[in-house]
Amino acid sequence: MKRALILIALLLSACTSVGKRLDDHTVRNFKPGVTTLQDAKSTLGAPAEVIYGVDGTIYVSWTYFQANLILRDNSQRVSIAFDPQEKMIRVISREEF
C-alpha cells in the first residue's frame, strides 16, 4: 500500500509546464489603441512568437502548455496584433486546447 501511494504521488508530481498561464479575463481587459506591446509583455510574460508584417503590423503570440502523466494536457494560446507604434489593434485569436 505504501509503495502504491508513493507511486501515485510521483506520477502526480511528474508534470511540466512552458510559458505563463493565460488569464482570459486579463486579455479581455486589453484595450485596442490603449494597451501597448510592453503592457502585454509585462502582463503575459515573454511572447512565444513575434512576426513583423510588411505593413508594419506586429503579430505577437503567447503560449502556455502544461502536461503530466495522469491528467490531460492543458494548452492555451493568444495572438494579438499591434500597430507599428506598438499599440494594440485587436486580439486575433484565443484558443484553449
N, C-alpha and C positions, 0 to 999 in steps of 0.2 A: 504494500500500500504506500509506504513511504517513497519508494522508487517511482511509483506512478505519479505521485504528487510532484516530485522533483522534475520528472519528465514534462508534465503539463506546465509547470512554472517556466521551464526552459523554453518550451515551444511558444508560450505566450509572450515571452520577453524577446524572442528572436524576430525582431522586426527592423525595418529600415525605412527611412523617410528622406526625401530630397525636396528642397525648397521650403517655403513657409506656407502654412495652411492659409488658404484664401478665404477670407470672410466676405460672403456675398453682400452683407449689409454695408460693409465698408466700401466696396466697389460701387454700390448703388448711390452712395453719398458723393462720389466723384462728380464734379460739375463741368460740362463742356465749356470751354473758354475761361474757366477759373482754375481748375486743377492742373498743375504743371507736371511734367515728367518727373521732376525732382520730388514733388509731393507723393506721386505714385511709388517711386522707388523707396522713399522714406517709410511709407506705409506697408508696401508689399515685399520689400527687400529687393535684392538684385534680380533683374529680369533673366529669364532663360533664353530669350531671343530678342534681338533688335534688328529690324530691317529698315533701310532707308530707301524710300520710293524716289523715282526720278523727279517727281513734282515737289520733293522736299518733305513729304509726309513721313513721319516716323512711326513704324508699326512695332509695338512692344508687347511681348507675351511673358506671362509669369506662369509657372507650372509647379504644382505640388503633387508629390507621389508618395504614398505610404503602402507598404506591404508587410505582411508577416506570414508565418507558416500556417496559421489556423484561420484567421479572419480574411475576408476577401480584400482585394486591393482597393485603395481609395485614391483616386486621381482627380485633380481639379486643374483647369486652365482658364485664364482670362487673357484676352487680347484687346489692346486699346490703341487707337490711332491718335497721334499728336501732330500738330502743325509744325512748321519749321521753327517757330518761336517756342516750341515745346509746351504749348497749351493743348489740353485735351480737346479732341474733336468729338470722339464718341467711343463707346465700348463696342468692339466689333463682335466679340463672342464671349460667352461664359459657358463652360462645359464642366460637367461632373460625370465621370465615368469610372 
